[in-house]
Amino acid sequence: MSETTVSPFRHVAYPVRVHAGHNALSNLRGEIDRLGAKRPFVVCGQSVGRRTNLLERLAQALGEEPAGVFDGVRTGSPETAVLEGTRLAREAGADLIVAVGGGSAVVTARAIIIMLAEGGSPQDHATKYPPGQRPISPRLMQPKIPNILALTTPTTAATRAGTAIIDGETGHRLEMFDPKTRPAAIIWDTEALLTAPSELCISASGSLLSGVISALQAPVLNTMATADLLAALGLLVENLPAVRKNPADGDARVNLCAASFMYNRAWDTGASGSALGVVSALAHSLDTRYPECSHGAAYSILTAPGMRFNRSHNVAGQARIADALGVRGPGAEDSEAAEAAADAVSGFFEAVGLPGSLREVGVPEDGVTAIAEDAMTDFGLHRNVRPVAGAEELEMVLRAAW
């Protein structure tokens, strides 16, 4: 009888309550009372605040107006928006933040929470990159007020401990890390999710798909993380085309939120982005430098080229993607399966209408050098399964995607 070997792993869970489905927003009051908060402060963007009924629904769920509203969230969470939101939250005496929106609202809310507690400037609390050394993330020890998320799009930012905003002077990412900023509750309200344009939902899910593809091809995986990742992949493959076909399919949007939650839970069980750290680093630089390039578009363009760049260091992991997607040919070796996996990934992105080249999002051919140089200081690059010798190698990936 053969023995089954289970890779050792640790699962670290944290307490979070999820409410999903029709009128899930009605659970907001109970969650705030559970946390003992008296002055909830809302963080959202202008589209949510002025073009939807979500603030009215939120006040109805609360039974009163919130202590204050900051509707200045902007794509990428720039430092200026964070500081303005912090000022307003402090003036309102906020003891809890309700983030309403997608990834930018979630990240901006977390950054506001950090700044309320820690003071100083975001640069004081950001990860440092000493030349020739590993990145250093300052320990942010002050107690943090809680937060609740009412999402309008799926987002991998939802349950993360990291917070990345854009430096107002340099345009580079400032990365802050504090597990105490994770949400106490998450709400996937069907009607709220349907307020977001389908293109935004698809873009957000595109970056999620890239993350799942990356984590599934990691050199070392454990049973529990693999189960969550495969479930997330199945939900994405089924529900991303469903949203493209029928933008009013609220159930599909809830399912995509569930996929993002499973993906993040897999990280808490040891999954990582090391297999495609090169992709996340370049994507962060790309969508920061070219705001017209959505987060999802950055990943749809770069995922397959990143896989091809890493293949020599991770053939078995990439072949695993071919097996998960059902594209390994009969009797195909791992190297052939790995190529089929990259082709299938780029083909799926194209099928759901996401861009496949840098040209499509307005990047000139001579713009790749700046993107590559900027990505060299991104935290994700230090986890890539293939060591990156310099910006010249990153330019190779970008030119393959141009």
N, C-alpha and C positions, 0 to 999 in steps of 0.2 A: 504494500500500500504506500503510495507516494505521500510525502509530506508537503504541506502548503506553508510557504514562508511568508510571514507578514512583516513588512518593513516597520521597525519601531517608529512610533510617532507620539506626539502630544497634541491633544485638542484643548485649546484655551477658549472657553466661552465667556461671554459677558451678558448681563441681564438686559434684554431688550424685548419689548412687546410689539407685535406687528398686528395691525388691523387692516383687513383687505376687503374690497368689494363695494357694493352699492351703499352709499351714505356712510362709509367708514369714518368720514370726518366727524361724525356725531360722537365718536369716542374721545375727542380731544379734551373736553372738560374733565372727564374722569381721570385721564392721564395726568393732567395738570394738578388736580386735587391729590392724586396719589403721591406726587412729588412735593406737595406742600407749598407750591409756588402761588404767589398772590399778584405778581405784576409781569405777566407774559408779554414779551416784545416780539413783534413779527418782522422777519427779514425776507424780502422778496424782490423781484425785479419789476420794472414798470409794466411789462406785458401782463404779469399776474395781477399787479395792483390796480391797473387802470383799464384793462381790456377783458377781464374775466369777472365772474361774480364770486371769486374765491374768498376775498376779504369779507364780503357780506355773509357768506356761508360760515366762515371762521368765527365771526362775531356771534352768529346765531348759535353755533356749537358751544361757544364760551358762555353765552347768556349775557354778555356785556362786551363793550369795546376793549381791545387790548390796551396795555399801558402805553404803547406807542407802535409806530410802523416805520420801518426804513425800506423804501421801495427803490433804492439806488443800486441794487445788485447789477453787476455788469459781467459779461462773458469773460472768463479767465480770472475773475476775482482780483482786480487791480488794487494795489495798496491804498489808493486814494478813496475808493469806495469802502474799504474795510475801516479806515480811520474815521470816515464820516459816520458810518454805521455805529462804530464804537462810541463816538461822541453822543449820538442820539440815544443809544441804549443806556449810557451812563446817566444822562439827564433824566431819562424816564424811570430810573431806579429799577431796571430790569432784573428779575431774579430767575428768569427762564427765557430761552429763545425758541420761537417757533419758526423754522425755516420752511418757506412755501415756494416750491419750484423744483428745478433740476440741480445738476451738479454745482453750478456756480453759486446758487443760493445756499446749498449745503456747506460748501467750502467757505464762503463769505461769513456765514453764521458761526462756523467753528473758529475762524480767525478773530471775529469780534469777541467771542468768549475768551480766547487766549489773551487778547489785548486788554479786556476789562480786568482780568485777574493779574496779569503779569506787568502791565504798564510798559514804559519804555517805547521802543520802536520795533516793528517786525524784524528788522535786521538783527536786533539783539537776540532774538529767539530762533533765528533760522539756522539750518544745518550749514556747517562750515566745511570747506574743501581745502585743507592744507595740501600744498604741492607734494606729490609723492606719498601721501598718507591716505588712510581711509577717512571717509566723511565722518564728521562729529556732529551729533544732534544734541543741543543743550537740553538738560532735564528741566522741564517746566513744572515746578512743584506746587505752585499756588492752587488752592481749591478752585474748581470751576463750576459755574452755574450750569444746570442741565439744559438739554435741548430736545426738541421733538421735531420730526420731519414730516411734512405733508407733501409728498412728491407729485410732480406733474410729468416726470419722465423717469425711466429706469436710469440708475446711475451707480457706478461702482464707488462713488465717493461716499455713499450713504453711511456705511458702517466702518469707515476707515479711521485710523488714529492719526494719519498724516494730513496736513493742510498745506497746500501750495498756492501762494498768491503771486502777483506780478509786481516786481520792484518798480516803483514809480520813476526812478532815475535811469536805471540800466535796462529795464525791460526784461530782465532775467527772472526766473522763478525763485521765490523765497519759500523754502520748505520747512515747516514747523511740525513737530511731532509731540502729541500728547494724548494717550489713550483715554484720559478723563473727559475728552470732548466727544466721545462717541455718544450717539443718541440714546435716550431712555425709551423712546417709542418711535415707531415708523408707521405712517398711514399711507396705504395704497387705495385711495378713494377713486372708484371708477370714473365718476364724473370729473374729478380734478385731473385725472390722467388724460381725459379726452379734451381738455382745454388746450393742450400743447399741439402744435401742428404735427402731422404725421412725419414730416421730414425730420423734425427735431427728435421725435421718439426713435426713428430709425437710425439717426446719427448716434444718439446716445447708446443704442443697442449695438451699433457697429463697433464702438470701442470696447464694449463688454465682450463681444464675440472674440475680438483679438486677444483680450486678456485670458479668456477660457482656453483658446487655442494655445497660447503661450504656456499656461500652467499645466495643461495636459501633456505637453511634450517635455516636461522637466526631466532631467536625468534620473532623479529619484522621486517616486511618488508613493504614497501610502494608501491603504484601502479606503479609509473614510474620505479623504480629500478627493480621491478618484471618483468615488460614487457621486459626490456633490458636483464635480466638474462635468461628468458625463450627463447628469440630469440637467444641468444648466445648458450644456450644448444641445441636448434634445429640445429643450424649450425654445432656444434661440432659432434653431433650424426650422422649427414648426411655426413659431409665432412672428418672426421678422417678416417672412413673406405674407403672413396673414394681415399684418398692419399695412403693408404695401398694397395688398389687394383691396382691403376694406379699412380705411382710416377710422371708421366709427366702431371698430371691434374693440370694445373696452376690456373684454376678457383677455384678449391677446396682450394688451398693455400691462394688465396685472400680472400675467404669466412672465412677461419680460422683466418686471420688477422682481419676481420670485427668482428668476435666473440670476439676477445681479446679487441677490441676497445669498444664494447658494455658492456663487463664485467667491464672495468675500468670506463666507464661512469656511470654504476650503483653505483660504489663506490662514485662517485661525487654526487649521489642522496641519499646517506645514507646507501647503502649496506656495509657489513663488513665481515671480516673473523672470527668473534667471534665464530661462530658455530663450526669451526674446527681450531682454533688457535693452538691447540696441533699438528695438522698435519704439518702446515707450520713451526712451531718451530723445530720439529724433522726432517723435510725434509731439512731445512737449515743446520742443524748439520750433517746430513747424507751425503749430496752431497759435503759438505766442507771437511769432514774427508775422504771420499772415492771418489776421483775424477773419478774413473771408473763408479760410479753410476751417471747417467745423472739426470738432474733436473726433467725431466718427470718421470723417473723410481722411484725417491724418492717419488713422489706423488702417482704414481700408486700402490706402495707397501703399503703406509701408510694411504691412504684415508679411505678405508673400516674399518681397525682396529681402526682408530681415531673416526669414526662414532659410532662404537660399544662401545668404551670407553665413549663417551659422551651421549649415548642413554638415560640413566636414567634422564638426565637433559634437554633433547630436543626431546622427542618422537614425538611431533606434527610436529616439523620442519623437522625431518627425514622422517616422513610419507608424507610430502609435496613432497619430492624427488621421492618417489614411485609413487605418482600421476603424477608428471611431466614426469616420464619415462614410465608410463603406466604399472607398475608392481604390483600395489595393487590388491590382489585377491578379488573376490566378497565377500562383507560383512566383509572384514578383518578389525580388530581393528588397531588403530594407531601403537601399539607395533609390530604387525605382519607385517604391511606395512613397518615399519622402518627396520626390519630385511631383508625384501625383497629388500629394497632400497640398503642396504649395499652389498647384494649379487649381485644385478644388476650392481652396480658400479664396483666391482672387476671383474665381468664377462665381462664387456665392455672393461676394460683395457686389460684383457687377449685376447679378440677377436682382438684388434688392435696390439697385439704383444708386449705389455709393461710388464715388470716383475711384479710378484706378491709376491715375498718373498725377504727378506734380503740376504738369501743364494745365490740367483741368481746374486747378484751384489757384491759378495765377502766379505760380512760382516761375521766374525766369531761370534759364539754364545757369546763368552766372550767380544765382541766388543760393546755390547749394552749399557753397563754401561757408557762408555765414551760419547757415543752419547747422552744419557739421561742427564748426568750432564751438557754437553755443552748446550743443548737445554733450560736448566733452565734460562739462561740469554738472551734468544731470545725475542724480542719485541712481537711477535705474541702470545706467551704463556700467556701473561698478558690479552689477549682479549678472551681467550677460554671460551666457555659457561659453562663449568664445571671447577671450581677452581681446580688447580693441587697442591696437598699437598707437593709433593717433587719428587725428581728424581726417587724414587722407583715406583711411579705410571707411569711415562714415560717408565720405563723398562718393565712394564706390556704390554704396547702398542707394544713396540718393539719385545718382545718375542712372542706376538701373530702374529707378521708379519715375524718372522724369518723362 
